[in-house]
Amino acid sequence: MTELLHTAAVLPAAVGACCAAGRRRAGAEAVVAMLMLLAMADLALGTGALPSVLWSALLLVAGLAIAVAERMRAAGRADGARIASARRGGHAVPGMTAIAAVGALVMAGQMLAMGAEPAGGPHHHSAGLLLWSTTGGGLLYAAVTLGRLRAVRGVGGLAVVARLELAAMAASVALMSLSSLS
């Protein structure tokens, strides 16, 4: 069942990565989405291209990097300029960079927890705690991400892509979270 859920999580991750790549000015977010997709595919397919601890480190660095870059970019502009930029097509969802950054951090924790699970299952206290906390965090992230669907402005192509990206991100993380329970 775990392998099935891992594999099922790759499809919405691929959709989300394509949506991120299709949005204007989403370069770093698209790179993070692709990194998440590669990590999930490696786990689902069992290729072992990289150890889960290395995937976790890469996702952690990527998530923090886009969050810091967005914060620095926002600090360099007045609020009015940032809002005007968003209306011109920067983001259809306010805070989309933060959502992508937190998604990378949640995925890093999930990858680490799945790699830390002992052979006998999550009976070791530290591995079990990490597994349960990342599962809960992943489900919470999915719920918050779905809640952001209401914040999408407009009805045009950019809004549709943003809604699809949010739904795909939520579905992918939720499936990964559920896979750790089975």
C-alpha positions in Angstrom: 0.0 0.0 0.0 2.9 2.4 0.8 4.4 1.9 -2.6 1.0 2.5 -4.3 0.5 5.8 -2.4 4.1 6.9 -3.1 3.6 6.3 -6.8 0.2 8.0 -6.7 1.8 11.0 -5.1 4.1 11.5 -8.1 1.3 12.3 -10.5 0.0 15.4 -8.7 3.6 16.4 -8.0 4.2 16.3 -11.8 1.1 18.4 -12.5 2.2 20.9 -9.8 5.7 21.1 -11.2 4.3 21.8 -14.7 2.0 24.4 -13.3 4.8 26.1 -11.5 6.9 26.1 -14.7 4.0 27.6 -16.6 3.5 30.5 -14.2 5.2 33.8 -15.1 8.1 34.7 -12.7 8.1 31.4 -10.9 11.7 30.4 -11.8 12.9 29.4 -8.3 9.5 28.0 -7.4 9.6 25.8 -10.5 13.0 24.6 -9.6 11.9 23.6 -6.1 8.8 21.9 -7.6 11.0 19.9 -9.9 13.3 19.0 -7.1 10.4 17.8 -5.0 9.1 15.8 -8.0 12.5 14.1 -8.5 12.8 13.2 -4.8 9.3 11.7 -4.8 9.9 9.8 -8.0 13.2 8.4 -6.6 11.4 7.3 -3.5 8.3 5.9 -5.3 10.4 4.0 -8.0 13.0 2.9 -5.5 15.9 3.9 -7.7 18.0 5.1 -4.8 19.6 7.8 -7.0 20.3 9.7 -3.8 19.9 8.7 -0.1 16.9 10.2 1.6 19.0 12.3 3.9 20.6 14.0 0.8 17.2 14.6 -0.7 16.1 16.1 2.6 19.1 18.4 2.7 18.6 19.6 -0.9 14.9 20.2 -0.2 15.7 22.0 3.0 18.2 24.3 1.4 15.9 25.0 -1.6 12.9 25.8 0.6 14.9 28.1 2.8 16.6 29.7 -0.2 13.4 30.7 -2.0 11.9 32.0 1.3 14.9 34.2 2.0 15.1 35.4 -1.6 11.4 36.3 -1.5 11.8 38.1 1.8 14.8 40.1 0.5 12.9 41.0 -2.7 9.8 42.1 -0.6 12.0 44.1 1.7 13.3 46.0 -1.3 9.9 47.2 -2.4 7.1 49.1 -0.8 3.8 47.2 -0.1 2.0 49.0 -2.8 4.6 48.1 -5.4 4.5 44.4 -4.3 0.7 44.4 -4.7 0.8 46.1 -8.0 3.4 43.5 -9.2 1.2 40.7 -8.1 -1.7 42.1 -10.1 0.4 42.4 -13.2 1.0 38.6 -13.2 3.6 37.9 -10.6 1.4 35.6 -8.5 -2.3 34.8 -8.7 -2.1 33.7 -5.1 -0.5 36.0 -2.5 2.1 34.1 -0.6 2.7 31.4 -3.3 6.4 31.5 -2.7 5.8 30.8 1.0 3.6 27.9 0.2 6.3 26.4 -2.1 9.0 27.0 0.5 7.0 25.3 3.3 6.1 22.5 0.9 9.8 21.9 0.4 10.4 21.9 4.1 7.6 19.5 4.8 8.8 17.2 2.0 12.3 17.3 3.4 11.0 16.1 6.8 9.0 13.4 5.2 11.9 12.1 3.2 14.1 12.1 6.3 11.4 10.4 8.3 10.9 7.7 5.7 14.6 7.1 5.5 15.0 7.0 9.3 12.4 4.3 9.8 14.1 1.2 11.2 13.6 -2.1 9.5 11.1 -3.3 12.0 8.8 -0.3 11.5 8.4 3.0 13.4 8.9 1.5 16.9 12.1 3.4 17.7 11.0 6.4 19.6 12.9 9.1 17.6 12.0 7.6 14.2 8.4 7.2 15.2 8.2 10.8 16.5 9.7 12.2 13.3 7.4 10.1 11.2 4.2 11.1 13.1 5.2 14.8 13.3 5.9 15.0 9.5 2.7 13.1 8.8 0.7 15.6 10.8 2.6 18.5 9.3 2.0 17.2 5.8 -1.7 16.8 6.4 -1.9 20.3 7.9 0.1 21.7 5.0 -2.3 20.1 2.6 -5.3 21.5 4.4 -3.8 25.1 4.5 -2.8 24.8 0.8 -6.3 23.8 -0.2 -7.6 26.7 1.9 -5.5 29.1 -0.2 -7.6 28.2 -3.2 -10.1 30.9 -2.1 -7.3 33.5 -2.3 -6.8 33.0 -6.1 -7.8 36.1 -7.9 -9.3 36.2 -11.4 -10.8 33.7 -13.8 -8.2 33.7 -16.6 -5.5 31.2 -17.5 -3.1 32.3 -14.7 -5.8 31.8 -12.0 -6.6 28.3 -13.4 -3.0 27.3 -13.4 -2.6 28.6 -9.8 -5.6 26.7 -8.6 -4.5 23.5 -10.3 -1.0 24.0 -8.8 -2.3 24.5 -5.3 -4.6 21.4 -5.6 -1.8 19.3 -7.0 0.6 20.4 -4.2 -2.0 19.6 -1.5 -2.8 16.2 -3.1 0.8 15.2 -3.5 1.8 16.0 0.1 -1.4 14.4 1.5 -0.7 11.2 -0.4 2.9 11.2 0.8 1.6 11.8 4.4 -0.9 9.0 4.2 1.7 6.6 2.7 3.7 6.9 5.9 0.7 5.7 7.9 0.4 2.4 6.0 
